[in-house]
Amino acid sequence: MKRLLTWLRWRLLPSTLFGRLALLLGVAVLVSHVLALKLMFEVGPDLFGHAPPGGGPPLPPPRPGEVPGPMLLGLLLDIGVRLSALMLAAWIGARWLAQPVQRLADAARELGRDIHRTPLVEEGSDECRQATRVFNQMQAQICKQLSERDSFVAAVSHDLRTPLTRMTLRAESLEDTEQRLSFRRDIAEMNDMITATLDHLRGVASGEPMELLDVSSLLSSLVDDCLAWGHPVTLVEPAPSRPMAPLLTQGQALRRCISNLVDNAVRYGGSAQLRYFDKGDLLCIEVSDPGPGMTPADLDKALTPFYRAEGSRNRNSGGVGLGLSIANDIARRLHGEVQLKNGSGGGLMATVVLPRLSATP
């Protein structure tokens, strides 16, 4: 029965939005006329010259220039009914106009979070169906381009790393220990540069699901890995009396974001210190180093891809200027951001600010 009523409703309505609005206006005018006349004749007071309800002498005729009270009341009643009907029609028409726009805006917002989301259902007027169809085609085209980009990056990665692998094997055959270690460092640096560049070209969007994560455990694991690699990294735990609630986020993406900031701190500052704390509805993760810091001009550009600071940061330390940019891209996809500033005692302080998202939609 419900399907039948829905089918009849959409069959009786015009297919275009203009036709529906015109039909709505016509119905509103017709209904307002009927209601106004019905109220005037059934509940409105009698006009002058007739006996009032319940008997009694007829009402006296009005004086020249005087509008009889019953007539004025009837006129106000007629205007009120017609205005109410038109206001209701305007409200319904505004909803018809606003709902498709809001639906597309919500879909565009979700598309930024998940490019592979379910396509929109084509429904509504012809204009709404056409806009939805174009939106779905845009989403399909973006997914196709992302797939082609990933295939291209994978092919380039293979082509670039193949000669690096051959160089690594040849370097191992060198008898001079110093030259062998020098080749290893150069090859490792080239591999890191290729990885960072290809990751930037590939983007940081992923299909990793959102899950509740213990930030303390993630940071502790990251620090343990850094110490195993010989990097001087420490973690400052918050006070035991203030336990940290789990964070709804993407674990691997957040780990990569923090890892890039730690690598940047160790490379340019020699060591890194991690600290995390709640700030209202936000979770902040700070990565600081004792290095030279940055000039104000460099702080404004440090999150730009391929940007490397002059003077205050050592240009001979390697890297291609993508670590901070990729970290910021990840933070933005997690609905947060990376903030940079110089510490009060020197060095650079990078803070990842993440909102505490609700686990329910």
Secondary structure as UniProt FT lines:
FT   HELIX           2..12
FT   HELIX           17..42
FT   TURN            48..49
FT   TURN            53..54
FT   TURN            64..65
FT   HELIX           69..113
FT   TURN            115..116
FT   HELIX           126..172
FT   HELIX           177..202
FT   STRAND          211..213
FT   HELIX           215..228
FT   TURN            229..230
FT   STRAND          233..236
FT   TURN            240..241
FT   STRAND          247..249
FT   HELIX           251..269
FT   STRAND          272..279
FT   TURN            280..281
FT   STRAND          282..288
FT   HELIX           296..301
FT   TURN            302..303
FT   TURN            305..306
FT   HELIX           315..317
FT   HELIX           323..333
FT   TURN            334..335
FT   STRAND          337..342
FT   TURN            344..345
FT   STRAND          348..355
//
